[in-house]
Amino acid sequence: MTTKRWLVLTGAILIFLILCLGGAAAGIDYLLRPVDTAAAGETLSIEIEPGAAAAQIAADLAEKGLIHNALLFQLYARRHGLDQKFMAGTYELKPSMSLAEIAAKIASGEVEHETSWFTVPEGYTIEQIAGRLAAAGVVDRQLFLEQAAHPPAKLLNQFSFLKEAAKTPQLKYLLEGYLFPDTYELAAGISEEEIITLMLRRFAAIFNETRQQRCAELGLTLHEVLTLASIVEGETRVEHERERIAGVFHNRLERNWLLGSCATVQYIIPERKENLTIADTQTPSPYNTYLHPGLPPGPVGAPGEASIQASLYPETTDYLFFVSKGDGTGEHYFSRTNAEHESYKKIVGSK
């Protein structure tokens, strides 16, 4: 083949490829557009079931005539990180809405039912969450606790990070620590399972792939980091000490020492106390870190994002002990040696 013919053939191929790419781009652009821009006054109701996967949501939207293509909806949702944010509820959608607008609305949880706002404080245990929800008349306390201890199989399948917890013996509640503390908008008549699903979705968004990779870098599992974060949450009173407290516990874990965390004892005694007794610290339980070295079987509350971050990125320190100053500031004395620690305890005891 002559050089001239080769150049002609190459040019023709390039032109063909450009036309193909242009056609593909135009096709995608069309599929992202509203199904019917003239139907601004038409509204369709669609029910998103709790735990519904993006594929099922896409199929329902396509069947209702709200999007052009179900596969493109899935790809768009995944590309923009919305597939883990879709929330259950009834949505009023229009054929005049673009695919992006529909996806954003479902991810925002803008349901069309009467709703109420509910806040789960950081550090709350499953039992405290259940009590707070029951007091607000939102759930049946016992049913909520039962589902937190033994969640339905579909939840374990939907949220893969729970599989490790499911294999962990001696857990008081399988979902302890995984129901993320935040403020939620709850639809009237929402079920216990729907609330749990909502909170697990929020946890999945917070404990993202980057944070999961950091767990591996530390040589810890997600469950172990979450357990540590719950202890850090329980011990921290002032924000500027959070990473340092996490650093102390990392140092003690590396030495396979007793963590000696009051937060773990508070978790197992009948009622929380301002000050623990020596007898309290001897309470028999696998959660008692005064008796058993290393981490307890699972979290002792629901840590917030700051405690999770601190446990993943603790302060590099050689401190091994800390004790509350007892002066109302919430701060602690930090020590490198037991002798130094004991001297601080005497100071605190003399106040």
Residue pairs with C-beta under 8 A, 6 or more apart in sequence:
1 9
28 72
30 68
31 67
31 68
31 69
31 72
31 99
32 72
32 76
32 98
32 99
32 100
33 68
33 98
33 99
34 94
34 95
34 96
34 97
34 98
35 65
35 66
35 67
35 68
35 95
35 96
36 42
36 95
36 96
37 96
38 96
39 94
39 95
39 96
40 94
40 96
42 94
42 95
42 96
43 92
43 93
43 94
44 64
44 65
44 66
44 92
44 93
44 94
44 95
45 90
45 91
45 92
45 93
45 112
46 60
46 61
46 64
46 66
46 90
46 91
46 93
47 89
47 90
47 91
48 57
48 60
48 86
48 87
48 88
48 89
48 90
48 91
48 106
49 56
49 88
50 88
50 191
50 193
50 194
50 197
50 198
51 88
51 154
51 155
51 158
51 197
52 86
52 88
53 158
54 73
54 74
54 77
54 78
54 83
54 86
55 70
55 74
57 73
57 86
57 106
58 67
58 70
58 71
58 73
58 74
58 77
59 70
61 67
61 70
61 73
61 93
61 102
62 68
62 69
62 70
62 73
64 93
65 95
66 93
66 94
66 95
66 97
66 102
67 73
67 99
67 102
68 99
72 99
73 99
73 102
73 103
74 83
76 82
76 99
76 100
76 103
77 83
77 86
77 103
77 107
80 103
82 103
82 104
82 106
82 107
84 201
84 204
84 205
85 107
85 201
85 205
86 106
86 107
86 201
87 106
87 107
87 108
87 109
87 111
87 198
87 201
88 194
88 197
88 198
89 109
89 111
89 112
89 113
89 187
90 111
90 112
90 113
90 187
91 105
91 106
91 110
91 111
91 112
92 112
93 102
93 105
97 105
109 185
111 185
111 187
113 187
113 188
113 189
114 187
114 188
115 185
115 186
115 187
115 188
116 136
116 138
116 185
116 186
116 188
117 183
117 184
117 185
117 186
118 132
118 133
118 136
118 138
118 183
118 184
118 185
118 186
119 182
119 183
119 184
120 129
120 132
120 179
120 180
120 181
120 182
120 183
120 184
120 199
120 302
121 181
122 181
122 233
122 302
122 303
122 304
122 307
123 181
123 230
123 233
123 234
123 301
123 302
123 303
123 304
124 132
124 181
124 301
124 302
125 176
125 267
125 300
125 301
125 302
126 145
126 148
126 172
126 173
126 175
126 176
126 179
127 145
127 173
129 144
129 179
129 302
130 139
130 141
130 144
130 145
130 148
131 141
133 139
133 141
133 144
133 195
134 140
134 141
134 144
138 186
138 190
138 195
139 192
139 195
140 192
143 192
144 192
144 195
144 196
145 173
147 175
147 192
147 193
147 196
148 173
148 174
148 175
148 176
148 179
148 196
149 172
149 173
149 174
149 175
150 174
151 162
151 174
151 175
151 196
152 193
155 162
155 193
155 196
155 197
155 200
156 162
156 163
156 166
158 197
158 200
159 178
159 200
159 203
159 204
161 178
161 203
161 204
161 207
161 212
161 222
161 223
162 174
162 175
162 178
162 200
164 221
164 222
164 223
165 171
165 174
165 175
165 178
165 223
165 298
166 174
168 223
168 297
168 298
169 297
170 286
170 297
171 297
171 298
172 267
172 287
172 298
175 196
175 200
176 230
176 298
176 299
176 300
176 301
176 302
177 226
177 227
177 229
177 230
177 298
177 299
177 300
177 301
177 302
177 303
178 199
178 200
178 203
178 226
178 299
178 302
179 196
179 199
179 200
179 203
179 302
180 199
180 200
180 202
180 203
180 206
180 302
181 302
181 303
181 304
182 199
182 202
184 195
184 198
184 199
184 202
186 195
186 198
187 194
206 305
206 308
207 222
207 226
207 308
211 308
211 309
211 312
212 222
214 312
214 313
215 221
215 222
215 224
215 225
215 312
218 225
218 312
220 228
223 298
224 295
225 308
225 311
225 312
226 298
226 299
226 303
226 308
227 295
227 296
227 297
227 298
227 299
227 300
228 246
228 249
228 250
228 253
228 295
228 311
229 246
229 299
229 303
229 307
229 308
229 310
229 311
230 263
230 299
230 300
230 301
230 302
230 303
230 307
231 249
231 259
231 261
231 263
231 264
231 289
231 295
231 300
232 242
232 245
232 246
232 249
232 303
232 307
232 310
232 311
233 263
233 301
233 302
233 303
233 304
233 307
234 261
234 262
234 263
234 264
234 266
234 267
234 300
234 301
235 245
235 261
235 262
235 263
236 242
236 245
236 307
236 310
237 324
237 330
237 331
238 329
238 330
238 331
239 306
241 331
241 332
242 306
242 307
242 310
243 310
243 313
243 314
243 315
244 314
244 315
244 317
244 319
244 322
244 334
245 310
245 322
245 332
246 307
246 310
246 311
246 314
246 315
247 314
247 315
247 316
247 317
247 319
248 317
248 319
248 320
248 321
248 322
248 334
249 259
249 261
249 314
250 314
251 317
251 318
251 319
251 320
252 258
252 259
252 260
252 320
253 259
253 294
253 295
255 320
256 293
256 294
257 293
257 320
258 289
258 290
258 291
258 292
258 293
259 289
259 293
259 294
259 295
260 289
260 290
261 289
262 276
262 281
263 300
263 301
264 287
264 288
264 289
264 290
264 296
264 300
265 276
265 280
265 281
265 283
265 288
265 289
265 290
266 272
266 273
266 276
266 300
267 287
267 296
267 300
267 301
268 283
268 285
268 287
268 288
269 276
269 280
269 283
273 280
281 288
281 290
282 288
282 290
282 291
284 291
285 291
286 292
286 296
286 297
287 296
287 297
287 300
288 296
289 295
289 296
303 311
317 334
318 336
319 334
319 335
319 336
320 335
320 336
320 337
320 338
320 341
321 334
321 335
321 336
321 337
321 338
321 340
321 341
322 332
322 333
322 334
322 335
322 341
323 332
323 333
323 335
323 341
323 344
323 345
323 348
324 330
324 331
324 332
324 333
324 348
325 331
325 332
325 333
325 348
326 348
326 351
327 351
333 341
333 344
333 347
333 348
335 341
335 344
